[in-house]
Amino acid sequence: MTDPALIWSYLAQGPLLWLTATLVAYVIGDALFRAAGRQSWANPVLIAVILLALLLGATGTDYGTYFGGAQFVHFMLGPATVCLALPLYDNLPRVRRAAWPMLAGLVVGSGMAIVSALLIARAFGISGPVLASLAPKSTTAPVAIGIAERIGGQPTLTAALVLLTGIFGAIVVTPLLNALRVRDWRARGFAVGVAAHGIGTARAFQVNETAGAFSGIGMGLNAVLTAVIAPIVVGWLG
Amino acid sequence: MITALSLILAFQLVGEILSRALDLPLPGPVVGLCLLVAACILRPALAARLRPTAQGLLSHLSLFFVPAGVGVVAHWPVLRDHGIGLALAIMGSTLVAIAAGALTFQWVARWTGAVDPSALKGRGDD
């Protein structure tokens, strides 16, 4: 029989092991999410990330090696974003009727996300590149990284802050908006898309199709608006 | 399914090319999304053809964020250095943005008469 260490060193180099691990971690996360009655605190992304982080730590694997396998899953974010066109198309009559509420919700939600984040961070003495990295954290990752580069932030830190924002938003949206008695699925979805991009949108689709469609629109519109206002707000508060 | 996937990738590819060629503030997949909506309006049959594959991908949208999420762990030292300030900034601003965005949307919908009774959450829903 071959030495297990040799098998390990072979597997640790190729994409198969980490691709499998990513899918299995997600299947476990999704099963726990269902077992918890689809409660938002049992977020499948969060569970899968924690399991994989523990596994990487236990096996001494660096992120670059892990990503070599997981990149195939990561790649599917692009096609999945394109697919958001279908729920948007299916909800077009609703979208047309909601133009004014969307515009108002976008300006207020997007502006609040940037200004309040920078004010809180500044109160804790955060400034310079870290502050600039924080400004675009509510937008979808590729846009946020582009904005951060333009305003003097650190792209990799921005990517991490974007992910944390998305997971936190996906967890708090249901209890928060229940407490505020917001019953309009369009408002619920749109607000979480603006504040918590694709991870918020994934949560919205778990709950309601219309909320998911509006969340996708909120995410797209906020990407445009943040690209315009983040440099201005950072110049003003930075 | 392969035809549908090819079409979806083609929209992403065109979106990516346009985004870079025209120096748009939107990433390629979001441009592809806009193009696909326009294409579905012009040709409703396209929507029917892509729907099963699109629903399959969207039902597991969360999965595709896992690899990037693990990247948070790789940046743990920077996050820890600014820990409390960054954590409170993210949590506070996300709560404020979701609440303000949703309340504004709802308020303006009532004000402009754009309320949609079919999009209201039932009392029994989660």
Interface residues (C-beta under 8 A of the other chain):
Chain A: T22 L23 A25 Y26 G29 D30 G37 R38 Q39 N43 P44 V45 L46 A48 V49 L52 A53 L56 G57 D62 Y63 Y66 F67 A70 Q71 V73 H74 M76 L77 G78 P79 A80 T81 V82 C83 L84 A85 L86 P87 L88 Y89 D90 L92 R94 R97 A98 A99 W100 P101 M102 A104 G105 L106 V108 G109 S110 M112 A113 I114 S116 A117 L118 I120 A121 A123 F124 G125 I126 V130 L134 K137 S138 T140 A141 P142 V143 G146 Q154 T156 L157 A159 A160 L161 L163 L164 T165 G166 I167 F168 G169 V172 V173 T174 L176 L177 L180 V182 R183 D184 W185 R186 A187 R188 F190 A191 V192 V194 A195 A196 G198 I199 T201 A202 R203 F205 Q206 V207 N208 T210 G212 G216 G218 G220 A223 V224 A227 V228
Chain B: L5 I8 L9 F11 Q12 G15 P25 L26 P27 G28 P29 V30 G32 L33 C34 L36 V37 C40 I41 A47 L50 R51 T53 A54 Q55 L57 L58 S59 H60 L61 S62 L63 F64 F65 V66 P67 A68 G69 V70 G71 V72 V73 A74 H75 V78 L79 H82 I84 G85 L86 L88 A89 I90 M91 G92 S93 T94 L95 V96 A97 I98 A99 A100 G101 A102 L103 T104 F105 Q106 W107 V108 A109 T112 A114 V115 D116 A119 L120 K121 D125 D126
